[in-house]
Amino acid sequence: MAAKSALKTKIKSVITEVESKNKDNSAKALKAVIPALSKAAAKGLIHKKNASRKISRLTKKVNAIK
């Protein structure tokens, strides 16, 4: 449960940075969350396609910032 909570916190940090329109910080947060999602999927904490979908959607949000 602690690992899943930490993962959600990292995801939320990316979303918060995207909402504040800060491209540099959101890119840094995304770089931190991608390996965490991949590791969680490898351990079976979340499904691998769920991790892939989250990575894809977060990346799209970060790239949409002007």
C-alpha positions as CSV (number, residue, x, y, z in Angstrom):
1,M,0.0,0.0,0.0
2,A,2.8,2.4,0.8
3,A,4.4,1.9,-2.6
4,K,1.1,2.5,-4.4
5,S,0.6,5.6,-2.3
6,A,4.0,6.9,-3.2
7,L,3.3,6.2,-6.9
8,K,0.1,8.3,-6.7
9,T,2.0,11.1,-5.0
10,K,4.6,11.2,-7.8
11,I,1.8,11.2,-10.5
12,K,0.0,14.0,-8.7
13,S,3.3,16.1,-8.6
14,V,3.4,15.9,-12.4
15,I,-0.2,16.9,-12.8
16,T,0.4,19.8,-10.3
17,E,3.4,21.1,-12.3
18,V,1.4,20.8,-15.6
19,E,-1.4,22.8,-14.1
20,S,1.0,25.5,-13.1
21,K,2.3,25.6,-16.7
22,N,6.0,25.1,-15.6
23,K,7.6,23.1,-18.4
24,D,11.0,22.5,-16.8
25,N,9.6,21.3,-13.5
26,S,6.9,19.2,-15.1
27,A,9.5,17.5,-17.3
28,K,11.7,16.7,-14.3
29,A,8.7,15.3,-12.4
30,L,7.8,13.2,-15.4
31,K,11.4,11.8,-15.6
32,A,11.0,10.7,-12.0
33,V,7.6,9.1,-12.4
34,I,8.3,7.1,-15.6
35,P,10.8,4.6,-14.0
36,A,8.5,4.4,-10.9
37,L,5.6,3.4,-13.0
38,S,7.7,0.9,-14.9
39,K,9.0,-0.6,-11.8
40,A,5.5,-0.9,-10.3
41,A,4.3,-2.7,-13.4
42,A,7.3,-5.1,-13.3
43,K,6.6,-5.9,-9.6
44,G,2.9,-6.5,-10.4
45,L,1.7,-3.6,-8.3
46,I,-0.2,-2.2,-11.3
47,H,-1.0,-3.8,-14.7
48,K,1.7,-3.2,-17.3
49,K,-0.9,-1.6,-19.7
50,N,-2.1,0.6,-16.9
51,A,1.4,1.9,-16.4
52,S,1.9,2.4,-20.1
53,R,-1.4,4.3,-20.4
54,K,-0.4,6.6,-17.5
55,I,3.0,7.3,-18.9
56,S,1.5,8.1,-22.3
57,R,-1.2,10.5,-20.9
58,L,1.3,12.3,-18.6
59,T,3.7,12.7,-21.4
60,K,1.0,14.2,-23.6
61,K,0.1,16.7,-20.9
62,V,3.7,17.7,-20.4
63,N,4.3,18.1,-24.1
64,A,1.1,20.2,-24.5
65,I,2.6,23.0,-22.3
66,K,3.8,25.9,-24.5
